[in-house]
């Protein structure tokens, strides 16, 4: 296996044409792609090693965002392990779990759920209900249920997983914290905001203590908690988390990166929700400057214009707000088809902001005109019976 790593993967970084080299600037993805056709021959007499290599390669393709290639590798690893180790061997069950995860990412949700259910049943029988592999498989089944909208099923499975994790691993183990985090997301999707907030607060405290404030799990939990606070109308609770996220984005991505602008946009909206109009204006102007430079025609740039106009509206700077609010809405309307489904309500909010502007200005005719436009757009957006 070491020889394969050296001669077929790492050798790709040699100068092009020299002993398997693809050039000193070769990417990891190109090196992996180049090595893949040689796996079968390299391990023709070592099927278990080949299965290990393909399982690792499948996981790499998963993280590289190519679930189809991940499926091919995990499927081959599974067949090799079934043949050599048997259907109930822990490594075979691990391949089943990995293949099911790849299925879900590729949109094959029915296949993913069926495989997760079958794998979990085998693991509970072979490894026991509290084994770490069983806990991981149960968590993945719950995630798949949530993706297809089976929220009640997802909650039930997540609740069992959390109880088993607390019993087997302890209340502060990182895997238990992940289970607590996952159950919170299911509660959040079900509208049980108080329960979601409580669990996320516990999970965040645990992540900070166990893996540190800069760990990916900690940062993801912070974002989820900020979202849950916002959904519950607890805007003051969300603000420090959003400020922290912005500072981390500045350090990690730089002051002019679109991801930094995204953190600014979230903080600006939070301050508007708290009616901190002037503070919202400051961060939203910075956000808009970045987005106009790097994403001038993106819907999010027009949305930022509208929200910035809202911060000026809150300060009664109506003449200054008007071009931003109108231009923001018109720009979003022009690229409506490109707005992701979860963000479609932003367009309605932008139209409502126009109405609010003219009502505050006392321009009743224009306010009435825009109310009519908004009512028509709302009616057209409703699904037909």
Rosetta blueprint (number, residue, H / E / L):
1 X L
2 X H
3 X H
4 X H
5 X H
6 X H
7 X H
8 X H
9 X H
10 X H
11 X H
12 X H
13 X H
14 X L
15 X L
16 X L
17 X L
18 X L
19 X L
20 X L
21 X L
22 X L
23 X L
24 X L
25 X L
26 X L
27 X L
28 X H
29 X H
30 X H
31 X H
32 X H
33 X H
34 X H
35 X H
36 X H
37 X L
38 X L
39 X H
40 X H
41 X H
42 X H
43 X L
44 X L
45 X L
46 X L
47 X H
48 X H
49 X H
50 X H
51 X H
52 X H
53 X H
54 X H
55 X H
56 X H
57 X H
58 X H
59 X H
60 X H
61 X H
62 X H
63 X H
64 X L
65 X L
66 X L
67 X H
68 X H
69 X H
70 X H
71 X H
72 X H
73 X H
74 X H
75 X H
76 X H
77 X H
78 X H
79 X H
80 X H
81 X H
82 X H
83 X H
84 X H
85 X H
86 X L
87 X L
88 X L
89 X L
90 X H
91 X H
92 X H
93 X H
94 X H
95 X H
96 X H
97 X H
98 X H
99 X H
100 X H
101 X H
102 X H
103 X H
104 X H
105 X H
106 X L
107 X L
108 X L
109 X H
110 X H
111 X H
112 X H
113 X H
114 X H
115 X H
116 X H
117 X H
118 X H
119 X H
120 X H
121 X H
122 X H
123 X H
124 X H
125 X H
126 X H
127 X L
128 X L
129 X L
130 X L
131 X L
132 X H
133 X H
134 X H
135 X H
136 X H
137 X H
138 X H
139 X H
140 X H
141 X H
142 X H
143 X H
144 X H
145 X H
146 X H
147 X H
148 X L
149 X L
150 X L
151 X H
152 X H
153 X H
154 X H
155 X H
156 X H
157 X H
158 X H
159 X H
160 X H
161 X H
162 X H
163 X H
164 X H
165 X H
166 X H
167 X H
168 X H
169 X H
170 X L
171 X L
172 X L
173 X L
174 X H
175 X H
176 X H
177 X H
178 X H
179 X H
180 X H
181 X H
182 X H
183 X H
184 X H
185 X H
186 X H
187 X H
188 X H
189 X H
190 X L
191 X L
192 X L
193 X H
194 X H
195 X H
196 X H
197 X H
198 X H
199 X H
200 X H
201 X H
202 X H
203 X H
204 X H
205 X H
206 X H
207 X H
208 X H
209 X H
210 X H
211 X L
212 X L
213 X L
214 X L
215 X L
216 X H
217 X H
218 X H
219 X H
220 X H
221 X H
222 X H
223 X H
224 X H
225 X H
226 X H
227 X H
228 X H
229 X H
230 X H
231 X H
232 X L
233 X L
234 X L
235 X H
236 X H
237 X H
238 X H
239 X H
240 X H
241 X H
242 X H
243 X H
244 X H
245 X H
246 X H
247 X H
248 X H
249 X H
250 X H
251 X H
252 X H
253 X H
254 X L
255 X L
256 X L
257 X L
258 X H
259 X H
260 X H
261 X H
262 X H
263 X H
264 X H
265 X H
266 X H
267 X H
268 X H
269 X H
270 X H
271 X H
272 X H
273 X H
274 X L
275 X L
276 X L
277 X H
278 X H
279 X H
280 X H
281 X H
282 X H
283 X H
284 X H
285 X H
286 X H
287 X H
288 X H
289 X H
290 X H
291 X H
292 X H
293 X H
294 X H
295 X L
296 X L
297 X L
298 X L
299 X H
300 X H
301 X H
302 X H
303 X H
304 X H
305 X H
306 X H
307 X H
308 X H
309 X H
310 X H
311 X H
312 X H
313 X H
314 X H
315 X L
316 X L
317 X L
318 X H
319 X H
320 X H
321 X H
322 X H
323 X H
324 X H
325 X H
326 X H
327 X H
328 X H
329 X H
330 X H
331 X H
332 X H
333 X H
334 X H
335 X L
336 X H
337 X H
338 X H
339 X L
340 X L
341 X H
342 X H
343 X H
344 X L
345 X H
346 X H
347 X H
348 X H
349 X H
350 X H
351 X H
352 X H
353 X H
354 X H
355 X H
356 X H
357 X H
358 X H
359 X H
360 X H
361 X H
362 X L
363 X L
364 X H
365 X H
366 X H
367 X H
368 X H
369 X H
370 X H
371 X H
372 X H
373 X H
374 X H
375 X H
376 X H
377 X H
378 X H
379 X H
380 X H
381 X H
382 X L
383 X L
384 X L
385 X L
